[in-house]
Amino acid sequence: MKRFPEALLKQLQKRQENAALRELPPTFSGIDFASNDYLGFAQSSKLFNAAHQFLIQNGYTSNGATGSRLLSGNHPLYSMAEQTIAHFHQSESALIFNSGYDANLGLFASVPQKGDFILYDELCHASIRDGIRLSHAKSYKFGHNDCEDLEELILRYQNQNATIYIATESVFSMDGDTPDLEKMVQLCERYHAYLIVDEAHALGVFGEKGEGVIQSQNLQDRVFARVMTFGKGLGCHGAAILGNQTLKDYLINFARSLIYTTGLSPHGLATIHIAYQQLLTDAPSRANLRSNINYFNQQKQLLGIHSLFVRSKSAIQCAIIPGNEKVRAIARNMQAQGFDVKPILSPTVPQGQERLRMCLHSFNSEREMKDILHLFLNLEGF
């Protein structure tokens, strides 16, 4: 069928006119400053082979039946992996979802009820916002990392019958910054609210063993739920929601993104299990990543270009370059120099906040980091 709805065609044309049309990028083999593979686990043949051997040694040689976990898809490896995750994160329970998007969608769509309120950081990830849209609760955003604004909203919407849920991230995916989580926990305790923290970009990066920001600040027993996504620091597919057993029981019964989807394959579950074991033992990769983050921030200061960047102590480093055309041109220039770096365009970020988003990894060298930062000195307008 060649016909296409006119209204949809106009939306595509508008994106094209604004230089904001999204396209699937070609494979790029340059120096990696684009992927979320912070520890190199996604390219680890050791991890892949260990997961395969684990399946064989434990007699899981067939793929097993596919289907929802509530029907035929609840492979025995789910229980093993969830116990591993819960123990690692000092949580009463863990429930695996197929992705971080599915986890946030299921959590926010099912837990807050009609008459409740969701207060969320204005820069929360699309998966959180989409889950909120599916919820029957009312929702209001607060200023980015602004605890004063958050408290004002709590006081405005607090009443005896409503439950308040507060949503934030421990490391924001487009800025790389971290909120004052201790203060947020205190606000929740003071006003009897429930804090939900997405730790997608903290797993493997923060904490003595890569546990994330919440555990590094010893707050794990004071938050309602954490979302741990495996596609970044662990280099594999899936995510888990951490919380008490009652939350797990509730999600099994009401989270539609869990109930009505096919479970992960045994190899995927084995990879999650092995990735957590590797996170425990691979101290050199974690140390290299922390060292690289410190070095990159030091070099920004030495070169006098730190003001271009959003302040970040994480693996996500963003230089604000307003204008879709301009940031695209600069990204192409850097790609031509052999660096895999991606422009982030509006409407993914607000207009005027377009940026080059660079991700640091344990395997990046100091020479690579210095060279890419030196490119900023030669760009027009810098």
HELIX and SHEET records of a PDB file:
HELIX    1   1 GLU A    6  GLU A   17  1                                  12    
HELIX    2   2 PHE A   41  GLN A   43  5                                   3    
HELIX    3   3 SER A   45  GLN A   57  1                                  13    
HELIX    4   4 PRO A   76  PHE A   88  1                                  13    
HELIX    5   5 GLY A  100  SER A  110  1                                  11    
HELIX    6   6 ALA A  126  LEU A  134  1                                   9    
HELIX    7   7 CYS A  147  TYR A  157  1                                  11    
HELIX    8   8 LEU A  181  TYR A  191  1                                  11    
HELIX    9   9 VAL A  213  SER A  216  1                                   4    
HELIX   10  10 GLN A  245  PHE A  254  1                                  10    
HELIX   11  11 ARG A  256  ILE A  259  1                                   4    
HELIX   12  12 PRO A  266  THR A  281  1                                  16    
HELIX   13  13 ALA A  283  LEU A  303  1                                  21    
HELIX   14  14 HIS A  306  LEU A  308  5                                   3    
HELIX   15  15 ASN A  324  ALA A  336  1                                  13    
HELIX   16  16 GLU A  366  LEU A  377  1                                  12    
SHEET    1   A 2 ILE A  31  ASP A  32  0                                        
SHEET    2   A 2 PHE A 339  ASP A 340  1                                        
SHEET    1   B 7 SER A  93  PHE A  97  0                                        
SHEET    2   B 7 ALA A 239  GLY A 243 -1                                        
SHEET    3   B 7 ALA A 225  THR A 229 -1                                        
SHEET    4   B 7 TYR A 194  ASP A 198  1                                        
SHEET    5   B 7 ILE A 164  GLU A 169  1                                        
SHEET    6   B 7 PHE A 117  ASP A 121  1                                        
SHEET    7   B 7 LYS A 138  PHE A 142  1                                        
SHEET    1   C 3 ILE A 316  ILE A 320  0                                        
SHEET    2   C 3 ARG A 355  CYS A 359 -1                                        
SHEET    3   C 3 LYS A 342  ILE A 344 -1                                        
END                                                                             
